[in-house]
Amino acid sequence: MTRIPLRLTVNGEPAEFLAEPRTHLADILRGELLLTGTHTGCEHGVCGACTVEIDGAPARACIAHAGTCDGATVRTIEGFGGDPVMAALRRAFAAEHALQCGYCTPGMLVTARDIVLRLPDADEARIREELSGNLCRCTGYRGIVRAVTRVLAERRGDDSGPGSGPVPV
Amino acid sequence: MKPAAFAYERPADWPAALALLAAGARPVAGGQSIGPMLNLRVAQPDAVADLRHLPGFAGVAVEGGLCRIGAGTTHAAIEDGAVPGRLGAVLAGVARRIAYRAVRNRGTIGGSLAHADPAADWVAVLPAFPGHAVALGPAGERRIPLDGFVTGIFATALAPDEVLRAIEIPVLPEGTRWGHWKFCRKPGEFSKATACLLAIPGQTPRGALAALDEPPMPIPDATALLADPEAGADALLAPIRGLDPWRRALARTALRRAARMASRMADA
C-alpha cells in the first residue's frame, strides 16, 4: 500500500516519516516514535486512553488518521515534563489514589489538565461530566475526581476542598 | 480495529475538493464520526478527501441579520462562543453536550450534519431552526432548508458531487425561548431521544423530535406543545408507529421537558 510523507512536531521535536494513510496517530506515536505512554484501548474513539494534545487541544489519537495529522503539533504524556499543571496533577493523582493499573492514566491526565486550565471554577458535577469521555475500569473515578478537585482548589488558593491535605512531593 | 486501506487526499481548494467527491472520495471534516467507522471497517472508502484545511471552511460571520457558520466550525468553537448573541448561547448549549471535549475539539457542525446519523445532536436540533444548509457544487452554492436537509438515516439532500459548505441561520432576538432535552444514560453517548423547541417572538414556535432511529421529525407548529406539554407531546407522538414503549416514553418526556424549559424561560 502506498505510504505518504508525514511531518509532525511531537513534544517539541520535528519528526518526518512515511506512513500508510490508514495508520492512526496512536500507532504512529507508539510504533514509529516509541512513545508508548499513549495507550490504545477501544480504538474507536470511546474510551479516551489515547487522548493526546493535537495543535494544543485534547483529541483522540486513535481516530486521527495519518494524513489528517500532517503538519500537526502533537504533545503526548511524555511531553509534559516541565509543565507545572501536569506536575500538580501527577502529585494529586498519587495522593488521591487516582490510578491503579495505570492504563487510562495518560489520557486521564491530558483531559484533567484541560479541565483545570479551561474550567477553573468547575465543581464536582462538572468535573465528572468532563471526565465522562475517559473510561477507568479500576478506581471507580472517585480518586480521579478528588485529584482534579484538589488541583483546582490549589490553584484557587482554596485549601478547604475535599482534596485538601498534605501532598507528597 | 484498523481501517481497510484507503488513499488520502488533501485538496488545495474547493474546485479540487469537488473533483475528488465527483470521483467518489469520501469527504472528511473533523473525522470524529467517520474515524470510528473506518476503524471498525463499517466504512471502507477507496479514498478520503480531507476538507479540514480548505479556506473558509471554519469560521462564523454575521451579516444583515444572518449568521453563516462554516461547515468546518468545531463543536468546541461553538461551545466556547464562536457564534454571537442569543443564537450563539442556544447553539453553545447544544454543542457542550456533544460527545466529549476531545471529540468536540475536532468534530464539526457541518461534518456531523452531513453524516446524518439519526442520533447526532446537530441532526436532531437544526431542523427546528429557520435557516438553510448551503451546498456547494459544480454550479455554485444552493440553499436547502434545514428542516429538509436530512432525508433519511445517513442520507441528506446533498447531491453526490456537492459538499456542505455552511449553515445559515437568522440571528435570534433576545426574547427567543429555547428548550432542549436529550436522553443519554451516560454523558456523551448517543442520544436515545432528543426534543427541542424554539419560540421566536412574533413567529410560530417550531421544534424537532429526533434520535428515535428515524430521520429527525421537524415540528413546524409547536404552539400546542408549548401551551400544554402533556397533551401536546401525546398528540405529536400519536401518529408515530413502531416505537418501543420505552422509547415512546423517553420521547414523550423529552418533548415535555423541552416545552417546560422553553416556558420557564418566558417566566424568567
Interface residues (C-beta under 8 A of the other chain):
Chain A: M1 T2 I4 E20 P21 R22 H24 D27 C42 E43 H44 G45 V46 G48 T51 I54 A57 P58 A59 R60 C62 I63 A64 H65 A66 G67 T68 D70 T111 D114 R118 E129 E130 S132 G133 N134
Chain B: M1 K2 P3 A4 A5 F6 A7 Y8 E9 R10 V28 G31 Q32 G35 P36 L38 N39 L40 V48 D50 R52 A76 A99 Y100 R101 A102 V103 N105 R106 K186 P187 G188
